[in-house]
Amino acid sequence: METKYLSDYKKSALLFILIFTSYSLVYMTKNCYSAAMASIVNEGIMTKSQTGLIAAVFYLLYAPFQIIGGIAADKYSPKLLLTIGYLGASIANLLVYLFHTNYVAMIIIWGFNAIIQFGIWPSVFKIVASFLAVEHRTKGIFLLSFCSTIGLFLSYLLAIFISDWKNHFLFSSLVLFLLTIIVYISYTILEKYMHTEEPLPDTQIEIPDNTAKISKSGTIRLMLISGLPIFLIINLISTMLSLGVKALSPVMLMESYAGITPGIASALNIILILAGPIGLFISKLHIFRRFDYPKSIAIFLFLSIPSLVAIVFVGELSVFFVLLALTLLTISTGALGIFFSYISNTFEHYGCVATITGLLNCMASLGLMLTNYVFPKIADEMGWKFTATCWLILNIISFVLVLISIPIWKRFVKKINQDNI
């Protein structure tokens, strides 16, 4: 399959810096509403259920439209989809600033924001997986995993320097508008230097030149023989665990230990936010190069079990040991995302990398929605011990599923490499 890409290392690096920076800022703007929810409730503008519904609408729409965005990114120019996404999100944030007191308007506007961003992440991943210099792709995919942490950190800085939450949306609107112009112009310039060749992607497996037999069988069949449906379920559960722990830990600690104040809980949560990237660096250790992606995922899921067992006894164990367990769990689950990105990149040769990325991001978004609106209800009704037990059970289910996927993925890789003989 012919692919346009940058062979010049400097221009490839410039394109990556452009995409990495822009997506980190986009992730910052996506966190504006979550950061503003408490202030909206405190000021009496809306109730908890109303603010929660607005957030729920965002992810209910964002998740399925990621699939559409993935398919579109494989067929159309990423520059077009990024321009639509950035400009549309800029308009949405401006409208929130103007109509933040209107509940119905907020639902419509934030739902529009979810839909209009349909092609941003699939296009970002497509550019890094296909359009960079071949030697830059694997490293670029690894570095992309830090965008969420950087974006979240920037959202905290934004809250510190801009006290009025309404101005966060005005600032985000301006940032997104500038990104639209900068990315469009810069990408247009760099696009002129792209060459049309058929490079081998820098992936973990050897992709044969004669893959027509597999590619002609269709994307759906390709997904089935690779075990992708299992990976989608695992990605959903792992997102619920990794993001659920970070999102709910402050409340869990406050309600389980008398000496933990809201300020202390928030400070402790920063430790968990910073612990996530450690897992990414651990995943780069030489030992994991000996394993394929499903086996690496299985290792980190297995390492999560002791931490989850300790968290089940929250309120009984010392807060120090619970915090240590939460930190270790965040590190182990923080490593999982990069392996799903590598799995997506395996499909680059077949021209459906953005489609696979969209599917995985769809499941991650559903996991985030379930984290925010299912686990809090379970905690309110059944308590934190029962909630932590649910986390443990979900982790064990993921571990069993990934064990099932290992021989499927092995046969998939073997079939590809046999076709190359």
C-alpha positions in Angstrom: 0.0 0.0 0.0 1.5 3.4 -1.0 2.0 5.8 1.8 3.1 9.4 1.8 5.7 10.0 4.5 8.6 12.3 5.4 12.0 10.7 4.8 13.9 13.8 6.1 14.5 13.4 9.8 14.4 17.1 10.7 11.1 17.6 9.0 9.7 14.4 10.4 10.7 15.6 13.9 9.1 19.0 13.3 5.8 17.3 12.3 5.9 15.2 15.4 6.5 18.2 17.7 3.6 20.0 16.0 1.2 17.0 16.5 2.4 16.2 20.0 2.1 19.8 21.2 -1.3 20.4 19.6 -2.8 17.2 21.0 -1.5 17.9 24.5 -3.3 21.3 24.3 -6.4 19.7 23.0 -6.4 17.2 25.9 -6.0 20.2 28.2 -9.2 21.8 26.7 -11.1 18.6 27.1 -10.5 18.7 30.8 -12.0 22.2 31.2 -15.5 21.0 31.9 -14.5 18.3 34.4 -12.4 20.9 36.3 -15.3 23.3 36.3 -18.0 20.9 37.5 -17.4 21.6 41.2 -17.5 25.4 40.7 -20.7 25.1 38.6 -22.4 23.2 41.4 -21.0 25.5 44.1 -22.3 28.6 42.4 -25.8 27.0 42.1 -25.8 27.3 38.3 -26.6 23.6 38.0 -27.1 20.5 40.2 -24.7 17.5 40.4 -27.0 15.4 38.3 -27.2 18.1 35.6 -23.5 18.5 35.4 -23.1 14.8 35.4 -25.5 14.4 32.6 -23.7 16.9 30.5 -20.4 15.0 31.0 -22.2 11.7 30.2 -23.6 13.1 27.0 -20.1 14.1 25.9 -18.7 10.6 26.2 -21.8 8.8 25.0 -21.4 10.8 21.7 -17.6 10.9 21.7 -17.2 7.1 21.9 -19.1 6.0 18.8 -17.9 8.9 16.7 -14.4 7.8 17.3 -15.1 4.7 15.1 -16.4 7.1 12.4 -13.3 9.2 12.8 -11.0 6.2 12.5 -12.6 5.1 9.2 -12.5 8.7 7.9 -8.8 9.2 8.9 -8.0 6.1 6.8 -9.8 7.6 3.8 -9.3 11.3 4.0 -6.5 13.8 4.7 -5.7 14.1 8.4 -5.1 17.8 7.9 -8.8 18.2 6.9 -10.0 16.2 10.0 -7.7 18.1 12.4 -8.9 21.4 11.0 -12.5 20.4 11.4 -11.9 19.1 14.9 -9.8 22.0 16.2 -12.0 24.7 14.7 -15.2 23.0 15.8 -13.9 22.6 19.4 -12.9 26.2 19.4 -16.4 27.3 18.5 -17.9 24.9 21.1 -15.7 26.3 23.9 -16.7 29.8 23.0 -20.4 28.9 23.0 -19.9 27.4 26.5 -18.4 30.7 27.7 -21.4 32.6 26.3 -24.2 30.2 27.4 -22.8 28.6 30.5 -25.9 29.3 32.6 -28.3 27.6 30.1 -28.6 23.9 31.0 -30.2 22.8 27.7 -27.7 24.8 25.7 -24.8 23.3 27.6 -26.0 19.8 26.8 -26.2 20.6 23.1 -22.9 22.5 22.9 -20.9 20.0 24.8 -22.5 17.2 22.8 -21.5 19.0 19.6 -18.0 19.3 21.0 -17.8 15.5 21.4 -19.0 14.9 17.8 -16.8 17.5 16.1 -13.7 16.0 17.7 -14.4 12.6 16.0 -11.3 12.7 13.8 -8.7 14.3 16.0 -7.1 11.3 17.8 -7.4 8.8 14.9 -5.7 11.5 12.7 -3.0 12.2 15.2 -2.2 8.5 15.5 -2.4 8.0 11.7 0.2 10.8 11.2 2.6 9.4 13.7 2.2 5.8 12.6 2.3 6.4 8.8 3.6 9.9 7.9 6.7 10.2 10.0 10.1 8.9 9.0 10.1 5.1 9.6 12.7 5.3 12.3 10.6 7.9 14.2 7.3 6.0 14.4 7.7 3.6 17.3 9.3 6.3 19.4 6.6 8.8 18.4 3.9 6.4 19.4 5.5 5.9 22.8 5.8 9.7 23.3 2.2 10.3 22.3 1.2 8.4 25.5 2.4 11.3 27.5 0.0 13.8 25.9 -2.8 13.0 28.4 -0.6 13.5 31.4 0.8 16.8 30.0 -2.7 18.0 29.1 -4.0 17.1 32.5 -1.1 18.9 34.2 -1.7 22.0 32.0 -5.3 22.0 33.0 -4.2 22.2 36.7 -1.9 25.2 35.8 -4.8 26.8 34.0 -7.0 26.5 37.1 -4.2 28.1 39.2 -3.5 31.1 36.9 -7.1 31.7 35.7 -9.4 31.6 38.8 -12.7 32.2 37.0 -13.7 28.9 35.6 -15.8 30.5 32.8 -12.6 32.1 31.4 -11.1 28.6 31.0 -13.4 28.0 28.1 -12.6 31.4 26.6 -8.9 30.6 26.9 -9.4 27.1 25.4 -11.4 28.6 22.5 -8.5 31.0 21.7 -5.9 28.2 22.0 -7.9 25.9 19.7 -8.4 28.6 17.1 -4.7 29.4 17.0 -4.0 25.6 16.7 -6.3 25.4 13.7 -4.3 28.1 11.9 -0.8 26.9 13.0 -1.4 23.2 12.3 -3.1 23.8 8.9 -0.3 26.1 7.6 2.6 24.0 9.1 1.1 20.7 7.8 0.6 22.2 4.4 4.2 23.2 4.2 5.6 19.9 5.5 3.2 18.0 3.2 5.1 19.2 0.2 8.2 17.2 1.3 6.4 13.9 1.7 7.4 11.1 -0.6 5.2 8.3 -1.9 6.8 4.9 -1.2 6.0 1.6 0.4 8.0 1.5 3.7 7.9 -1.3 6.2 6.4 0.0 9.4 8.6 -0.1 12.5 6.5 -2.6 14.4 7.2 -5.5 16.6 6.4 -8.1 14.0 7.7 -8.7 10.4 5.1 -7.6 7.9 5.4 -9.4 4.6 5.3 -7.7 1.2 2.7 -10.1 -0.1 -0.2 -9.3 2.3 -2.8 -9.1 -0.4 -4.4 -12.3 0.7 -5.1 -10.9 4.2 -5.9 -7.4 3.2 -8.4 -8.5 0.6 -10.3 -10.5 3.2 -11.5 -7.3 4.7 -10.9 -5.3 7.8 -13.4 -7.1 9.9 -11.9 -10.5 9.2 -8.5 -9.1 9.9 -9.8 -7.9 13.3 -11.2 -11.3 14.1 -8.1 -13.4 13.2 -5.9 -11.0 15.2 -8.0 -11.3 18.4 -8.9 -7.6 18.3 -12.4 -8.0 19.9 -10.7 -9.4 23.0 -8.2 -6.5 23.1 -11.1 -4.0 22.8 -12.8 -5.5 26.0 -9.4 -5.5 27.8 -8.9 -1.9 26.8 -12.3 -1.0 28.1 -11.7 -2.6 31.5 -8.1 -1.3 31.8 -9.3 2.2 31.2 -11.9 1.8 33.9 -9.2 0.7 36.3 -6.5 3.2 35.5 -8.7 6.2 35.3 -11.1 5.1 37.9 -8.4 4.8 40.5 -7.1 8.2 39.8 -10.5 9.9 39.6 -12.0 8.3 42.7 -9.0 7.9 45.0 -9.4 11.3 46.7 -13.0 10.7 47.7 -12.2 7.1 48.7 -9.4 8.2 51.0 -11.4 11.1 52.5 -14.3 8.8 53.3 -12.2 5.9 54.6 -9.7 7.9 56.8 -10.7 10.6 59.3 -7.5 12.6 59.0 -7.6 13.0 55.2 -9.0 16.5 54.2 -10.0 17.5 50.7 -6.7 19.4 50.3 -4.6 16.4 51.4 -6.6 14.1 49.2 -6.0 16.3 46.2 -2.3 16.5 47.0 -2.1 12.7 47.2 -3.9 12.4 43.9 -1.1 14.4 42.2 1.2 11.5 43.3 -1.0 9.1 41.3 -1.1 11.4 38.3 2.7 11.6 38.2 3.0 7.8 38.8 1.2 6.9 35.5 4.1 7.8 33.2 6.5 5.6 35.3 4.7 2.6 33.9 5.4 3.8 30.4 9.1 3.9 31.1 9.1 0.5 32.7 7.4 -0.9 29.5 10.5 0.2 27.5 12.8 -2.0 29.6 14.8 -4.5 27.5 13.1 -7.5 29.3 9.7 -6.6 27.6 11.2 -6.9 24.1 11.3 -10.6 24.7 7.5 -10.8 24.9 4.8 -10.0 22.3 2.2 -7.4 23.2 -0.4 -9.7 24.8 2.1 -11.3 27.0 3.4 -7.8 28.1 -0.2 -6.8 28.9 -0.7 -10.0 30.9 2.4 -9.3 33.0 1.2 -5.8 34.0 -2.3 -7.1 34.7 -0.9 -9.8 36.9 1.3 -7.3 38.8 -1.8 -5.2 39.5 -3.5 -8.0 41.4 -1.6 -7.6 44.8 -2.2 -3.8 44.8 -5.9 -4.4 44.2 -6.1 -6.9 47.0 -4.6 -4.4 49.3 -7.0 -1.7 48.2 -9.9 -4.0 49.1 -8.9 -3.5 52.7 -9.1 0.3 52.5 -10.0 1.8 55.9 -8.4 -1.2 57.7 -4.8 -1.0 56.4 -2.7 2.1 57.1 -3.3 4.9 54.7 0.4 4.7 53.8 0.0 1.1 52.6 -3.2 2.0 50.7 -1.5 4.9 49.0 1.5 2.7 48.1 -0.9 0.1 46.6 -2.7 2.9 44.7 0.6 4.2 43.4 1.8 0.7 42.3 -1.5 0.0 40.6 -1.3 3.3 38.7 2.2 2.5 37.5 1.2 -1.0 36.3 -2.0 0.1 34.6 -0.3 3.1 33.2 1.9 0.9 31.1 -1.0 -0.9 29.3 -2.0 1.9 27.0 1.3 1.8 25.0 0.9 -1.8 24.2 -2.6 -1.1 22.7 -1.0 1.6 20.6 1.6 -0.9 19.4 -1.2 -3.3 18.5 -2.9 -0.5 16.5 0.3 0.2 14.7 0.6 -3.4 13.5 -2.4 -2.7 11.2 -0.6 0.3 9.5 0.5 -1.9 6.6 -3.1 -2.7 5.7 -4.2 0.9 5.6 -6.6 0.6 8.6 -4.4 1.9 11.5 -6.8 4.8 12.1 -9.8 2.6 12.1 -8.3 0.3 14.7 -7.2 3.4 16.8 -10.7 4.7 16.6 -12.2 1.5 17.9 -9.7 1.3 20.8 -10.3 4.9 21.7 -14.1 4.3 21.5 -13.8 1.6 24.1 -11.5 3.7 26.3 -14.1 6.5 26.2 -16.8 4.1 27.2 -14.5 3.0 30.1 -14.1 6.6 31.2 -17.8 7.1 31.1 -18.5 4.0 33.2 -15.7 5.1 35.6 -17.3 8.5 36.2 -21.0 7.3 36.5 -21.1 3.6 37.5 -18.4 3.3 40.2 -19.5 6.4 42.2 -23.0 4.9 42.4 -21.6 1.5 43.5 -19.5 3.3 46.1 -22.5 5.3 47.4 -24.7 2.2 47.7 -22.3 -0.6 48.6 -19.2 1.2 50.0 -15.6 1.4 48.9 -14.6 -2.2 49.9 -17.2 -3.6 47.5 -16.1 -1.1 44.8 -12.5 -2.1 45.2 -13.6 -5.8 45.0 -15.2 -5.0 41.7 -12.0 -3.5 40.5 -10.2 -6.7 41.5 -12.7 -8.9 39.7 -12.5 -6.8 36.5 -8.7 -7.0 36.6 -8.8 -10.8 36.9 -11.3 -11.0 34.0 -8.9 -8.9 31.9 -6.0 -11.2 32.9 -8.0 -14.3 31.8 -9.0 -12.6 28.5 -5.5 -11.6 27.6 -4.3 -15.2 28.3 -6.9 -16.4 25.8 -5.7 -13.8 23.3 -2.0 -14.9 23.4 -2.3 -18.0 21.2 -4.7 -16.1 18.9 -2.2 -13.3 18.4 0.6 -15.8 18.0 -1.2 -17.6 15.2 -1.9 -14.3 13.6 1.8 -13.3 13.6 2.8 -16.8 12.5 0.4 -16.7 9.5 1.7 -13.3 8.4 5.3 -14.4 8.6 4.6 -17.7 6.8 3.1 -15.7 3.9 6.4 -13.9 3.7 8.4 -17.2 3.1 
